[in-house]
Amino acid sequence: MRDIFFFRHYMTELEIPNIAALYKKYGVKGYGFYWHLMERLYAEKSHMLLYSKTLINSLASSTKMSRLKVKLILSDMEALKLISRKGELIYSERVENEIKEVLNSRQRRSKLKEVS
């Protein structure tokens, strides 16, 4: 999905209880971490990331957080159902739904062009 360069970020995101809980616990760092992870999932071809030492190190480095803090936030994000796992892979329903919406929108536009 590399031909999509943005996804929606509503102004009311902090009104979503699970995101609000993450924000309450970790502040803007946790909120920023959430969006950083969503962007990485969105950019990944499979929209999943392998939960591994490499991922933890990469996230820690890119967010300037300790590996322990990254693991704690990921654990809390999973408990809050902001991310999920399929085996050792991390994914997000939000990202999956956004991609489906983009693809559906493209299909609708394509059909409209065919009719025109």
KAQUI-V551848 format. One record per residue. RES is the residue in one letter. D_LAST is the distance of its C-alpha to the last C-alpha in whole Angstrom. Layout:
[[RES,D_LAST] [RES,D_LAST]]
This chain:
[[M,27] [R,28] [D,25] [I,25] [F,27] [F,28] [F,28] [R,28] [H,32] [Y,32] [M,35] [T,37] [E,37] [L,41] [E,41] [I,40] [P,43] [N,43] [I,42] [A,45] [A,48] [L,47] [Y,47] [K,50] [K,52] [Y,51] [G,50] [V,47] [K,48] [G,47] [Y,44] [G,43] [F,44] [Y,41] [W,39] [H,40] [L,40] [M,36] [E,35] [R,37] [L,36] [Y,32] [A,33] [E,34] [K,32] [S,34] [H,34] [M,38] [L,41] [L,44] [Y,47] [S,49] [K,52] [T,50] [L,47] [I,50] [N,51] [S,48] [L,47] [A,50] [S,50] [S,47] [T,47] [K,51] [M,52] [S,55] [R,54] [L,56] [K,54] [V,51] [K,52] [L,53] [I,49] [L,48] [S,50] [D,49] [M,45] [E,46] [A,48] [L,46] [K,43] [L,41] [I,41] [S,42] [R,43] [K,43] [G,46] [E,46] [L,43] [I,42] [Y,38] [S,37] [E,35] [R,33] [V,32] [E,31] [N,29] [E,27] [I,26] [K,24] [E,23] [V,21] [L,20] [N,19] [S,17] [R,15] [Q,14] [R,12] [R,11] [S,10] [K,9] [L,6] [K,5] [E,6] [V,4] [S,0]]
